[in-house]
Amino acid sequence: MPRRCPECGGELIYERNTKTFICTSCGRVFTREELDTAMDMLTEKRSRERRRYWVR
């Protein structure tokens, strides 16, 4: 399963020479650490939004 860009949802490809992930849609470049952090932040944001929806 391909990873998805946390910025735009585009497919990420791994560039072996630079050890980075590059979004095929928006062109954003992530290191492994940056990608992990961005995905954690996105997961937390979605979790907060779900809680807010159900608490209404």
KEKE-3310 file (N, C-alpha, C; in steps of 0.2 Angstrom, whole numbers, plus 5000, padded with zeros to 4 digits):
npx = (5004:5004:5011:5003:5003:5003:5000:4993:4987:4992:5001:5016:5033:5048:5064:5078:5092:5093:5086:5073:5056:5045:5031:5021:5011:5010:5024:5030:5044:5049:5058:5061:5058:5052:5040:5034:5031:5023:5012:5008:5003:4993:4984:4981:4974:4963:4957:4953:4944:4934:4930:4925:4914:4906:4903:4894)
npy = (4994:5011:5025:5040:5058:5069:5082:5084:5072:5065:5052:5045:5043:5034:5041:5034:5038:5050:5047:5051:5055:5059:5068:5064:5072:5086:5089:5090:5087:5075:5069:5054:5056:5068:5065:5055:5063:5072:5064:5059:5071:5074:5063:5065:5077:5073:5065:5073:5081:5071:5068:5081:5081:5071:5075:5085)
npz = (5000:4995:5003:5008:5004:5017:5016:5003:5000:4989:4980:4988:4983:4986:4986:4984:4983:4989:5001:5004:5004:4991:4985:4972:4968:4974:4975:4987:4998:5010:5024:5032:5046:5046:5039:5047:5058:5052:5049:5061:5067:5058:5060:5074:5072:5064:5074:5084:5077:5074:5087:5091:5082:5087:5100:5099)
capx = (5000:5008:5010:5000:5006:4999:4998:4988:4984:4995:5006:5023:5038:5054:5070:5084:5098:5092:5083:5067:5049:5043:5024:5020:5006:5012:5031:5033:5049:5049:5063:5057:5056:5047:5034:5031:5029:5017:5007:5006:4999:4987:4980:4978:4969:4957:4954:4950:4938:4929:4927:4921:4908:4902:4901:4889)
capy = (5000:5017:5030:5046:5064:5072:5089:5084:5065:5062:5046:5047:5039:5035:5042:5030:5042:5056:5045:5056:5054:5064:5068:5065:5077:5093:5089:5091:5082:5073:5064:5049:5059:5073:5061:5052:5069:5075:5059:5059:5077:5073:5058:5069:5082:5069:5062:5079:5082:5066:5069:5087:5079:5066:5078:5090)
capz = (5000:4995:5007:5005:5006:5022:5013:4998:4998:4983:4982:4989:4981:4990:4982:4987:4983:4994:5007:5005:5001:4986:4983:4965:4966:4975:4975:4994:5000:5017:5027:5036:5052:5044:5037:5053:5062:5049:5049:5068:5067:5054:5064:5080:5070:5063:5080:5087:5073:5076:5094:5091:5079:5091:5106:5098)
cpx = (5004:5006:5007:5003:5001:4997:4992:4984:4987:5000:5013:5027:5044:5060:5076:5090:5098:5089:5077:5061:5047:5036:5024:5015:5008:5020:5034:5038:5049:5055:5058:5054:5051:5040:5031:5028:5022:5011:5004:5001:4993:4982:4977:4973:4963:4953:4951:4944:4932:4926:4923:4914:4903:4899:4896:4883)
cpy = (5006:5022:5036:5052:5067:5079:5089:5077:5062:5056:5049:5041:5040:5036:5039:5034:5047:5053:5049:5053:5060:5063:5069:5070:5084:5094:5090:5085:5081:5068:5059:5052:5064:5070:5058:5057:5071:5070:5059:5065:5077:5068:5061:5074:5079:5067:5068:5081:5077:5067:5075:5085:5075:5070:5083:5088)
cpz = (5000:5000:5004:5008:5012:5020:5008:4997:4992:4985:4983:4986:4985:4985:4986:4988:4988:5001:5009:5002:4997:4984:4975:4963:4967:4975:4981:4995:5007:5018:5030:5042:5051:5042:5043:5057:5059:5049:5056:5069:5064:5058:5070:5078:5068:5069:5083:5083:5074:5082:5094:5087:5083:5098:5105:5101)
residu = (MET:PRO:ARG:ARG:CYS:PRO:GLU:CYS:GLY:GLY:GLU:LEU:ILE:TYR:GLU:ARG:ASN:THR:LYS:THR:PHE:ILE:CYS:THR:SER:CYS:GLY:ARG:VAL:PHE:THR:ARG:GLU:GLU:LEU:ASP:THR:ALA:MET:ASP:MET:LEU:THR:GLU:LYS:ARG:SER:ARG:GLU:ARG:ARG:ARG:TYR:TRP:VAL:ARG)
# end
